[in-house]
Amino acid sequence: MLAWIANAHTHLRDLKIGTKQYERGVCIRPYNSTTLFSFPAKDPTNKYVRCRTPSVDSKAEKICDVNAGSKITVSWHESELTSSQGINPSHMGPCIVWMAPLESNGEGEVWAKIFEDGYNPKTKTWCIDTVNKNNGTLDITIPSDVLAGKYILRTEIIALHLAAVKFTGGKDGAEYYSNCAEINVIGGGKTVPKGVAIPGVYTIDMPGIIFNTSAPFTSYKIPGPPVYKVGDPSGPVKPNAGVKKPCIKKRRRRQLAQNQ
């Protein structure tokens, strides 16, 4: 058996935009190698987690046009073959999709979350179960009010089967199956959603990155900011944004004045 089959994980194989089905790798930034393309990133603080490319400066050979407000079907597969499943069912975890202006090359707080799907307590299924049921595919809607232009579309599955303990350099810890496509959004509005940094949005010991799928659970909180909603000019906000910290010095001066 070939090594890439025996050790298959997953990768973003292809895109479908409207009625146009693209071939493997078209409009997608280069895979890390011909044999390890499906292997995960492990360190959420390393830039490799951004797109799993040979270099942080790797670019797609083609940029795909997509209308604002329309759907892109992303297709994950364990191997190069569309007959392979999306991901091993044991790799329980969420699916997340991000956008960042292409000119940023993903540097800085530019990544806006536009989609997430985690665990459904009613059906007791994960997003990866939906992906596998749909032959590796998932539909993503591009926000209708984003500014027209070129973007990086980052798709990600976080596998939690080894996430009961944090990553320390070995096999333990969450696995990040991320890949990046390049798209040109046509139409749209005037919004450039505020974002977060990748790497930076995840730490090795935060809730949602640490999660024990072997222990009983009834819920799961997807890590990262909230999903950007159409009509929200601010986009996702950072935790504690707008909350002013008390000025200790001023408070101390007021207390001294009152005691005099």
Salt bridges, closest charged atoms under 4 A:
ASP14 OD2 - ARG13 NH1 2.68
GLU80 OE2 - ARG24 NH1 3.77
GLU107 OE2 - LYS47 NZ 3.09
GLU107 OE2 - ARG50 NH1 3.20
GLU109 OE1 - LYS238 NZ 2.47
GLU116 OE1 - LYS113 NZ 2.76
GLU156 OE2 - ARG154 NH2 2.99
GLU175 OE1 - HIS91 NE2 3.92
GLU175 OE1 - HIS161 NE2 3.53
GLU182 OE2 - ARG29 NE 2.73
